[in-house]
Amino acid sequence: MPPPPTFDVRLTRARVLSPGVRELGLERVDGVPFTFQSGQWVSLVLPLSEGEARRAYSIASAPDGSAGFEVAVTKVDGGPGSTYLHELPLGATVRAIGPQGFFTRAPKAGHPSLFVGTGTGVTPLRSMIKDALAAGETAPMTLLFGVRHEVDRLYREELEALTAKHPNFRALYSISRPTPEWSGLTGYVQTHAESLWRELEAKGGGAPHLYVCGLERMVGAVRDLLRKQMGVDRKQVHSERYD
Ligand SMILES: Cc1cc2nc3c(=O)[nH]c(=O)nc-3n(C[C@H](O)[C@H](O)[C@H](O)COP(=O)(O)OP(=O)(O)OC[C@H]3O[C@@H](n4cnc5c(N)ncnc54)[C@H](O)[C@@H]3O)c2cc1C
């Protein structure tokens, strides 16, 4: 397979999505439309003080035929790559290589889907969900999004609006360190994955698929639950790990 293209991107927009997470709106400097499948990632080549380094970031936006796309970066304590991207000024350029990766979902895949993400692991799932809903996907889709605190719910307004608009989609949050006011799900996402999977199975429309993304511990736990304890076929389980 030929290597993915290399191109320069400019930071054209940035905003704080939650404490510790910065959204970057990047645009190809050559203006060429950026073609990718929802769920894929790009490698950013960063000129760090200790030398050039590459870091992978999932594409958070859905493919729209434009030269632009979004990523969301968690600031890792003492992490040189994420710190560089949190400090990158508007108008600056970096080299990108992509799209890359096989963690994808066709927008009209047609199968019921359980999306499980924690932290910025929700970003490729957001791309898949927006892509699917824009394409008119009618299969049921549930997003289980785990974060530590209520304020860490990235894209909350957008996900709530999508839940209200599309009867086949809903976003649920599980908060591991909730305030006393929180009345939704609590604890680690793996505690809720089985019941949400069974709900999707009960709706009919074919065998559900799992799309899980985040740090290794959570991804491994959810995969093991479905594959080893529930006996789900490996073809129905898709995962991406950040570490
Ligand atoms: C396919 C892929 C897609 C990725 N997509 C994203 C993304 O969309 N957004 C994003 O923020 N990161 C993403 N990452 C992680 C990213 O590539 C870097 O590892 C991260 O930014 C840390 O780099 P650093 O130089 O700051 O820290 P380093 O010094 O390289 O430290 C790396 C350590 O930070 C921890 N870490 C890595 N990513 C995260 C995270 N998201 N949240 C908390 N801790 C983390 C891990 O324990 C890891 O061992 C992705 C990684 C892969 C492999």
The ligand as a MOL file (V3000), in Angstrom:
LIG
                    3D

  0  0  0     0  0            999 V3000
M  V30 BEGIN CTAB
M  V30 COUNTS 53 58 0 0 0
M  V30 BEGIN ATOM
M  V30 1 C -4.0380 6.1400 16.6850 0
M  V30 2 C -3.8690 7.1780 17.7740 0
M  V30 3 C -4.7440 8.2610 17.8140 0
M  V30 4 C -4.6040 9.2150 18.8330 0
M  V30 5 N -5.4990 10.2460 18.8770 0
M  V30 6 C -5.4140 11.1570 19.8800 0
M  V30 7 C -6.3770 12.2110 19.9670 0
M  V30 8 O -7.2750 12.3490 19.1350 0
M  V30 9 N -6.2410 13.0950 20.9990 0
M  V30 10 C -5.2440 12.9780 21.9410 0
M  V30 11 O -5.1930 13.8210 22.8480 0
M  V30 12 N -4.3420 11.9900 21.8740 0
M  V30 13 C -4.3750 11.0950 20.8590 0
M  V30 14 N -3.4380 10.1040 20.7750 0
M  V30 15 C -2.2660 10.1550 21.6930 0
M  V30 16 C -1.1940 11.0930 21.0980 0
M  V30 17 O -0.6420 10.5350 19.9270 0
M  V30 18 C -0.0220 11.3290 22.0700 0
M  V30 19 O 0.4110 10.0980 22.5920 0
M  V30 20 C -0.4460 12.2440 23.2120 0
M  V30 21 O -0.8010 13.5440 22.7080 0
M  V30 22 C 0.7070 12.3790 24.2210 0
M  V30 23 O 1.8540 12.8690 23.5740 0
M  V30 24 P 2.9020 13.7230 24.4170 0
M  V30 25 O 4.1200 13.9360 23.5800 0
M  V30 26 O 2.2590 14.9390 24.9860 0
M  V30 27 O 3.2170 12.7890 25.6530 0
M  V30 28 P 4.2490 11.5640 25.8150 0
M  V30 29 O 5.4330 11.9900 26.5580 0
M  V30 30 O 4.4420 10.9300 24.4770 0
M  V30 31 O 3.3820 10.6310 26.8080 0
M  V30 32 C 2.5870 9.6440 26.2980 0
M  V30 33 C 1.7160 9.0950 27.4300 0
M  V30 34 O 0.6080 9.9620 27.6050 0
M  V30 35 C -0.5550 9.2130 27.8540 0
M  V30 36 N -1.5880 9.6150 26.8920 0
M  V30 37 C -1.5460 9.5580 25.5420 0
M  V30 38 N -2.6900 10.0340 24.9890 0
M  V30 39 C -3.4600 10.4100 26.0180 0
M  V30 40 C -4.7640 10.9590 26.0780 0
M  V30 41 N -5.4700 11.2550 24.9800 0
M  V30 42 N -5.2880 11.1940 27.3130 0
M  V30 43 C -4.5590 10.9310 28.4300 0
M  V30 44 N -3.3200 10.3920 28.4260 0
M  V30 45 C -2.7760 10.1410 27.2370 0
M  V30 46 C -0.1890 7.7640 27.7010 0
M  V30 47 O -0.0680 7.1720 28.9780 0
M  V30 48 C 1.1250 7.7570 27.0330 0
M  V30 49 O 1.9380 6.6990 27.4320 0
M  V30 50 C -3.5600 9.1210 19.7890 0
M  V30 51 C -2.6690 8.0350 19.7110 0
M  V30 52 C -2.8230 7.0760 18.7330 0
M  V30 53 C -1.8550 5.9160 18.6910 0
M  V30 END ATOM
M  V30 BEGIN BOND
M  V30 1 1 1 2
M  V30 2 1 2 3
M  V30 3 2 2 52
M  V30 4 2 3 4
M  V30 5 1 4 5
M  V30 6 1 4 50
M  V30 7 2 5 6
M  V30 8 1 6 7
M  V30 9 1 6 13
M  V30 10 2 7 8
M  V30 11 1 7 9
M  V30 12 1 9 10
M  V30 13 2 10 11
M  V30 14 1 10 12
M  V30 15 2 12 13
M  V30 16 1 13 14
M  V30 17 1 14 15
M  V30 18 1 14 50
M  V30 19 1 15 16
M  V30 20 1 16 17
M  V30 21 1 16 18
M  V30 22 1 18 19
M  V30 23 1 18 20
M  V30 24 1 20 21
M  V30 25 1 20 22
M  V30 26 1 22 23
M  V30 27 1 23 24
M  V30 28 2 24 25
M  V30 29 1 24 26
M  V30 30 1 24 27
M  V30 31 1 27 28
M  V30 32 2 28 29
M  V30 33 1 28 30
M  V30 34 1 28 31
M  V30 35 1 31 32
M  V30 36 1 32 33
M  V30 37 1 33 34
M  V30 38 1 33 48
M  V30 39 1 34 35
M  V30 40 1 35 36
M  V30 41 1 35 46
M  V30 42 1 36 37
M  V30 43 1 36 45
M  V30 44 2 37 38
M  V30 45 1 38 39
M  V30 46 1 39 40
M  V30 47 2 39 45
M  V30 48 1 40 41
M  V30 49 2 40 42
M  V30 50 1 42 43
M  V30 51 2 43 44
M  V30 52 1 44 45
M  V30 53 1 46 47
M  V30 54 1 46 48
M  V30 55 1 48 49
M  V30 56 2 50 51
M  V30 57 1 51 52
M  V30 58 1 52 53
M  V30 END BOND
M  V30 END CTAB
M  END
